[in-house]
Amino acid sequence: MLGVPTPETTPHHPTSTRTVVVGLLNKVLDRPASPNDLGASGLADWGFAHVRCIEMTSGGIGLTGVTDLVLNDVLMVSHRGGGSVGLYSSGCLVREATREEARSLPVYGTWGLTFIQRLASALI
């Protein structure tokens, strides 16, 4: 999964032309995932990363398609500090988090260039 954050969709996270939202699917395939695979897969995790992570972790496959599907499997919050805490799903702001959500949900992260490979290996 890949998304491009904007100031409107991710007001709590810095955006740039090189930042993307990446997600690890909850499905192991013997081929690159297509947009049709996304609906049945669900997300194991998602985070923000530099666009170069695609080149560094795709094994030369690159992107195989585009979809408007948003996977609402993994909810996270923007931060734990003061101010308005955002509730995020698949890298997009859903709404302001409740006090309980801000306390209990994980905080989204910014992934290194090859973090998704380590995450996938840990989940297998």
VOTOR-108185 format. One line per field, with one value per residue (C-alpha): x, y, z; residue number from 0; residue in one letter. Coordinates in nm, 4 decimals. Example, Ala and Ser with C-alpha at 12.3 -4.5 7.8 and 13.67 -1.06 7.14 Angstrom:
residues 2
x = (1.2300  1.3670)
y = (-0.4500  -0.1060)
z = (0.7800  0.7140)
seq = (0  1)
type = (A  S)
***
This chain:
residues 124
x = (0.0000  0.1240  -0.0276  0.0893  0.0232  -0.0932  -0.1348  -0.5100  -0.4862  -0.1971  -0.1973  0.0127  0.2956  0.5392  0.4709  0.6985  0.7190  0.9370  0.7201  0.4797  0.2570  0.3528  0.1744  0.2580  -0.0222  -0.1393  -0.0958  0.1931  0.1811  0.4115  0.3770  0.3560  0.0280  -0.2246  -0.4940  -0.7431  -0.5461  -0.5759  -0.9387  -0.9005  -0.5578  -0.5816  -0.2828  -0.0319  0.1137  0.1692  0.3972  0.5494  0.8677  1.0874  0.9810  1.3213  1.2053  1.0092  1.3227  1.5252  1.2750  1.0760  1.3361  1.3033  0.9293  0.8152  0.4483  0.1961  -0.1214  -0.3271  -0.6429  -0.8610  -0.9225  -0.8426  -0.7761  -0.9104  -0.7428  -0.4714  -0.5615  -0.2868  -0.2562  -0.0355  0.1341  0.0893  0.1883  -0.0361  -0.2689  -0.5085  -0.4198  -0.5224  -0.6673  -0.5202  -0.6093  -0.3869  -0.1965  -0.5016  -0.6599  -0.9967  -1.0848  -0.9570  -0.8748  -1.0710  -0.8793  -0.8878  -0.7656  -0.4833  -0.3766  -0.4081  -0.3449  0.0072  0.1693  0.2399  0.6021  0.8373  1.0083  1.3651  1.4363  1.4383  1.2248  0.9351  1.1591  1.2521  0.8881  0.7801  1.0509  0.9397  0.5770  0.6458)
y = (0.0000  0.3495  0.6916  1.0492  1.2589  1.6178  1.8932  1.8262  1.4479  1.4567  1.7898  1.6477  1.5207  1.7191  1.6597  1.6903  1.5660  1.2790  1.1528  0.8643  0.6487  0.2838  -0.0191  -0.3829  -0.6180  -0.9059  -1.1463  -1.3407  -1.3736  -1.5443  -1.2415  -0.8635  -0.7501  -0.5915  -0.3382  -0.6279  -0.8009  -0.5077  -0.5427  -0.8988  -0.8499  -0.5893  -0.4089  -0.5427  -0.1951  0.1394  0.4394  0.7372  0.6878  0.8444  0.7554  0.5893  0.3009  0.1699  0.1402  -0.0063  -0.2737  -0.3705  -0.5953  -0.4002  -0.4618  -0.1088  -0.0171  -0.2482  -0.0398  0.2336  0.2122  0.4529  0.1866  0.2996  0.0191  0.1022  -0.1810  -0.0130  0.2949  0.5104  0.8504  1.1419  1.1973  1.1737  1.5296  1.8286  1.9837  1.8204  1.4523  1.3132  0.9658  0.8231  0.5287  0.4257  0.7528  0.9798  1.1847  1.0405  1.2836  1.4148  1.1249  1.0736  1.0893  0.7071  0.6624  0.9125  0.7176  0.3619  0.3529  0.3354  0.6497  0.6321  0.6243  0.7360  0.4321  0.4022  0.3061  -0.0715  -0.0945  -0.2590  -0.5557  -0.6085  -0.5753  -0.8304  -1.0755  -1.0425  -1.1168  -1.4335)
z = (0.0000  -0.0761  -0.0200  -0.0556  0.2550  0.2188  0.4788  0.4677  0.5214  0.7717  0.9575  1.2453  1.0222  0.8061  0.4374  0.1361  -0.2194  -0.0946  0.1929  0.1372  0.3542  0.3221  0.4574  0.5047  0.3994  0.6170  0.3270  0.1790  -0.2003  -0.4481  -0.6774  -0.6389  -0.4820  -0.7164  -0.6239  -0.6257  -0.3472  -0.1091  -0.0016  0.1261  0.2825  0.5541  0.6992  0.9476  1.0026  0.8296  0.8661  0.6900  0.4845  0.2189  -0.1354  -0.1902  0.0319  -0.2695  -0.4810  -0.1942  -0.0871  -0.3975  -0.5579  -0.8820  -0.9090  -0.8285  -0.8174  -0.9805  -0.9745  -0.8144  -0.6078  -0.4117  -0.1469  0.2071  0.4533  0.7984  0.9855  1.1900  1.3950  1.5435  1.7043  1.6057  1.9425  2.3176  2.4115  2.4603  2.2112  1.9714  1.9161  1.5777  1.5166  1.1932  0.9717  0.6796  0.7082  0.6934  0.9693  1.0697  1.3493  1.6792  1.9113  2.2298  2.5563  2.5798  2.2190  2.2758  2.5836  2.4520  2.0759  1.9317  1.7946  1.4197  1.3144  1.0456  0.8952  0.7750  0.4150  0.4765  0.7912  0.6071  0.5197  0.8854  0.9864  0.7246  0.8355  1.1977  1.1060  0.9043)
seq = (0  1  2  3  4  5  6  7  8  9  10  11  12  13  14  15  16  17  18  19  20  21  22  23  24  25  26  27  28  29  30  31  32  33  34  35  36  37  38  39  40  41  42  43  44  45  46  47  48  49  50  51  52  53  54  55  56  57  58  59  60  61  62  63  64  65  66  67  68  69  70  71  72  73  74  75  76  77  78  79  80  81  82  83  84  85  86  87  88  89  90  91  92  93  94  95  96  97  98  99  100  101  102  103  104  105  106  107  108  109  110  111  112  113  114  115  116  117  118  119  120  121  122  123)
type = (M  L  G  V  P  T  P  E  T  T  P  H  H  P  T  S  T  R  T  V  V  V  G  L  L  N  K  V  L  D  R  P  A  S  P  N  D  L  G  A  S  G  L  A  D  W  G  F  A  H  V  R  C  I  E  M  T  S  G  G  I  G  L  T  G  V  T  D  L  V  L  N  D  V  L  M  V  S  H  R  G  G  G  S  V  G  L  Y  S  S  G  C  L  V  R  E  A  T  R  E  E  A  R  S  L  P  V  Y  G  T  W  G  L  T  F  I  Q  R  L  A  S  A  L  I)
***
